[in-house]
Amino acid sequence: MRTFEVNVHELPDRTLIVIAGELDMTTCPTVTEAVHALPLGGRTLSLDLSRLAFLDSSGLNLLLELRLRVQQEDGTLELHGVQERVLRVLRITGAEGLFHLSPRPPTAAVPGHAA
């Protein structure tokens, strides 16, 4: 079994969720549960995907659902540190342009992470 982690960090200017491992039909419910309780109204939701190794159609659907929810709550969704393998899925499906992508993860603001 591969390791999968979801860590939520409430920062002053955003909510940061770090996802590591594979985002697929077996792991999406964990992310959904972590995000479901978060108040997103008007805030930025940053997903650090720098340690995400794989994304299937379930994972893509989850990202699209998060995008819709954040938009409905007048917030912003950012994807940080997207690896080439995951970026390829976004490109092939035409979803790349739907997301604000940043090459660096915003983990410098999280205690225990280097800049």
Wavefront OBJ file of the C-alpha trace (Angstrom):
o trace
v 0.000 0.000 0.000
v 1.329 3.439 -0.965
v 1.487 6.281 1.509
v -1.138 8.980 1.142
v -1.215 12.132 3.256
v -3.459 15.159 3.529
v -2.402 17.973 5.844
v -4.462 21.118 6.384
v -2.827 24.343 7.546
v -4.897 27.419 8.433
v -2.729 30.427 7.618
v -3.637 34.090 8.085
v -4.216 34.701 4.363
v -5.229 31.265 3.112
v -5.956 27.643 3.820
v -3.147 25.399 2.628
v -3.736 21.724 1.960
v -0.689 19.577 1.284
v -1.500 16.386 -0.620
v 1.113 13.649 -1.001
v 0.846 10.325 -2.791
v -1.748 9.366 -5.389
v -5.075 11.137 -5.806
v -7.461 8.529 -7.143
v -10.840 6.970 -6.441
v -9.593 5.405 -3.203
v -7.966 8.549 -1.774
v -10.338 11.300 -2.987
v -12.778 10.727 -0.097
v -10.008 11.616 2.371
v -9.451 14.970 0.666
v -13.187 15.580 0.344
v -13.627 14.966 4.069
v -10.746 17.305 4.937
v -12.106 20.115 2.758
v -15.809 19.655 3.490
v -15.665 21.246 6.937
v -13.477 24.178 5.882
v -15.066 27.616 5.675
v -13.817 28.935 2.343
v -15.902 32.076 1.935
v -13.728 34.703 0.311
v -10.482 32.917 1.202
v -7.747 31.448 -0.917
v -7.509 27.675 -0.944
v -3.964 26.653 -1.867
v -3.255 23.045 -2.751
v 0.389 22.040 -2.497
v 0.631 19.224 -5.035
v 4.435 19.072 -5.130
v 4.352 15.585 -3.587
v 1.390 14.346 -5.641
v 2.699 11.530 -7.827
v -0.484 10.537 -9.671
v -3.875 11.961 -10.575
v -6.653 9.945 -12.192
v -10.082 11.055 -13.430
v -11.481 10.916 -9.886
v -8.742 13.245 -8.701
v -9.341 15.596 -11.618
v -13.056 15.607 -10.845
v -12.271 16.459 -7.217
v -10.115 19.422 -8.306
v -12.903 20.645 -10.589
v -15.456 20.325 -7.772
v -13.163 22.264 -5.429
v -12.759 24.957 -8.072
v -16.539 25.288 -8.390
v -17.076 25.395 -4.622
v -14.377 28.024 -4.115
v -15.824 30.158 -6.923
v -19.334 29.888 -5.457
v -17.951 31.064 -2.102
v -16.066 34.022 -3.693
v -12.655 32.522 -3.008
v -9.617 31.591 -5.066
v -8.146 28.156 -5.768
v -4.407 27.848 -6.379
v -2.485 24.715 -7.352
v 1.172 24.838 -6.326
v 4.133 22.675 -7.297
v 2.250 20.594 -9.862
v 4.530 17.819 -11.107
v 4.855 17.083 -14.830
v 2.904 13.815 -14.649
v -0.084 15.570 -13.029
v 0.276 18.614 -15.283
v 0.063 16.303 -18.276
v -3.379 15.092 -17.130
v -4.539 18.708 -16.819
v -3.223 19.499 -20.308
v -4.678 16.412 -22.017
v -8.121 17.052 -20.537
v -8.071 20.773 -21.296
v -8.334 21.624 -17.598
v -4.940 23.326 -17.253
v -6.358 26.756 -18.093
v -9.070 26.439 -15.440
v -6.626 26.637 -12.552
v -4.189 29.201 -11.206
v -0.890 27.276 -11.297
v 2.249 28.218 -9.418
v 5.524 26.309 -9.774
v 6.531 26.695 -6.107
v 4.614 25.321 -3.174
v 3.685 27.970 -0.585
v 5.060 25.905 2.324
v 7.493 28.564 3.556
v 4.716 29.970 5.735
v 4.103 26.609 7.398
v 6.105 25.864 10.566
v 8.713 23.190 9.907
v 9.035 23.877 6.177
v 11.948 25.653 4.577
v 11.517 28.426 2.023
l 1 2 3 4 5 6 7 8 9 10 11 12 13 14 15 16 17 18 19 20 21 22 23 24 25 26 27 28 29 30 31 32 33 34 35 36 37 38 39 40 41 42 43 44 45 46 47 48 49 50 51 52 53 54 55 56 57 58 59 60 61 62 63 64 65 66 67 68 69 70 71 72 73 74 75 76 77 78 79 80 81 82 83 84 85 86 87 88 89 90 91 92 93 94 95 96 97 98 99 100 101 102 103 104 105 106 107 108 109 110 111 112 113 114 115
